Amino acid sequence: MQRSSAEEAAQVAKPDVRAWRATLSASCASLVGIGLARFAYTPLLPAIVGAHWFAPSAAAYLGAANLAGYLAGALLGRPLGARVSAPALLRGLMLLATIAFFACAVPMSLAWFFVWRLLSGISGGALMVLAAPSVLPHISHRRRGVASGVIFAGIGLGIAASGTLVPLLLRHGLSEAWCGLGALSLFLTVVAWAGWPVGNGAPLTAPSARGQHHRPTLRLRALYVEYALNAVGLVPHMLFLVDFVARGLGQGLDSGAQYWVLFGLGAVVGPVLGGHLADRTGFGPALRLAFFIQAVAVLLPALGTGTVGLIVSSIVVGAFTPGIVPLALGRIHELLPHDMAAQKSAWSAATTGFALLQAAGAYGLTFVFTQTDGDYRLLFLIGAAAFVLTLGVDLVAGVSALHRRTA
């Protein structure tokens, strides 16, 4: 009798072990595809220019190549997922990002570098669309918030590493830094290799589901708009925080880098804390609270709140840079329960909208910055206004949906 009970307990525990191994794999994917492939380039940029690999304008152009690739990867993710089995595709995408690191260690030409930065972006965009949706259906509903947080905490770890690991690697040389990132990416790919849910080896999107068209509800269309506007609100901190502290406040590059480390520390814990909150309150209320908190945090630098305000702003916005992702994904699962094909389609659309407005916001705010002779505070005001608009869209959509139900 006791043996039978032990066997039953072991059988119950096995799905949990498999689920959390899959969660670890998806976290490694977000760390490699987004955390390292995108954010590690920021501290590498001055070294690339200083080593005369490329001119400053060309180096910035190469940074934009990753964002362009991310958008392409977000668009290509579902079509690829419909044709290739889940484990094979996810492993291949992580290997592609890994190879790109090693390829960038050899500055053969601008075109060579551009192609590999573009491919790394494609890998990151596709992994963002496919990794979490391939894992979350294997997680119990009451733990999906925390699981989503763990998955996207990989992005935060990459941001933190960009402020700590990359400077250490650069002491050995620029090529060695790229190879070090490639070695870390390869290690994470190996860690994730056996953890992906296998099932029957079917593609991520079943062919039979491709022909189905789900008309988005009002709340879902509103969520697309909110998630995209959220991307705009994050741009001032992502692009200008360090420069604002270093040049705008005259505190120097070392001080600016310290705030970037705080930004990265917030990014590590943000997804997990946000997911834990969503497990308790639901994803809808958690998102509304996130929009409000971000609006206040982005506004603080524009108000001249001093060191304390900058510390709070850096940590909070850093936390929500990856932390908003599991909240949006969880909200999609709430709005489209029991329909995996529709969930994956909606997440692909949301990710594409986020990528589009993030790129547009980056170029738009850069234009505003240059046209106003470097008015940093205006950038933060625009970012805060984007979050206020985001919250307004959510509230209006909620009221409209309530009227429709009661009409």
Summary of the structure (lengths in Angstrom):
residues: 407
radius of gyration: 21.2
end to end distance: 58.2
largest distance: 78.5
contacts: 1529
relative contact order: 0.13
helix: 85%
strand: 0%
